[in-house]
Amino acid sequence: MSERIFITGIGTGVGKTITSACLTEALQADYWKPVQTGLLEGTDTETVQALLSNDVSVCHPEAYCLEAPASPHLAARLENISIQPHRILELANQYQPANRPLLMEGAGGLMVPINEDVFTLDLIRELNARVVIVAQNYLGSINHALLTARLLQHTGIAVIGWIFNGDYHTNEDDVIRWSGYPRIGRIPLAHPVDKAFVQHQAQLLTASLQTLMA
């Protein structure tokens, strides 16, 4: 099954990287983070690579690695670099496996700017990817979740469904109902997050993913 899946969040710090690791493991997909910012804490690619157990998935190198912990356009501006979407699209074609998904992790949410003119939403559309939305319950999360859903609906981008991180909250059911997008599953908070945890969560998500991606 050769397709592209883009992991986006309703905000920053909602669990996209752990979700990406679990979905990459579940689908035996390849993983790619096109633009990495904030290098002091390491890269998301390194995190995902360390959490995978299967011997099929490949974690591809980033198109851009930027030092500042900021949005891609600002981090690039600080380094006098211009992020070129066509380079990302070319690499996506190069990295796309023939018979497995390519899972791509974005930076933050849909309206995070990639450069001075292009937003993450535009990039997803150009990549022709289906979206998994990662959400977490916090004060204001319903608004962030439904704004994300409404924007995807408005632009006609295909959505696989929601992954919720953390403990269950009834807000989760409301977001499902109001958005019309299905629940893929929930990934609980855990310490530590290790290969065994990711492998177990991947097993729990596999049936739902297979149904929703069919």
C-alpha positions, 0 to 999 in steps of 0.5 A: 500500500503506497500512500502518504500520511501526514501527521499534524497537530492541533498545536505544539507539544500534543504528541505528534512524534510519539504518535508518528512512532506508533503509526510507523510501527503499526504500518511498517511505514517509512518515516520522514520529518521534512523540516526539523527545528530546535536541534538542542534536544535532538531530532524527532527522526532520532527519537522515532528511529530509537522507538521502532522495533520492526526491521522494515521501516526506514527513517529518512534524513530531513530536508532542512535541520534548523537550530532555533526552536521556532516555526520553520520560516522563522528558524530559516530566516535566522540562518539566512536560509530559504525553505524551498517546497519544491525540494521537499516535494522532490524528496517525497517522491524519492523517499516514497516506498513502492509498496508501503506508506510514507509517514510524514511528521509536520511542525506544529499545526496546519497554519505553521508557515514553512517559508514566507508564502507557504504554510503546512496546509499548502504543503500537505495539499501539494504532497497529496497526503491523507492526514492524521490529526493529533490532539490532546485535552487542555483548556482551549483544545476543543477550539483548536481541534475544531478549527483544524478540522474545519480548515481541512474540510474547507480545503478538501484534504482527506483525513484518516481520523484522530489520535488522542494523547493522554487520559480519556476526556469527554471532550474527545467524543464531542470533537469526534461528533462535531468534526465528523472525523473518526477516532483512530485511537488513543495513546496514553501518557507513559514513562518511560516511552520505549520500544515495548510501549510503542510496539504495544500501542501499534498493535492496539491501533492496527485494526482501526488503521486498516479499517479506516485506510481501506 
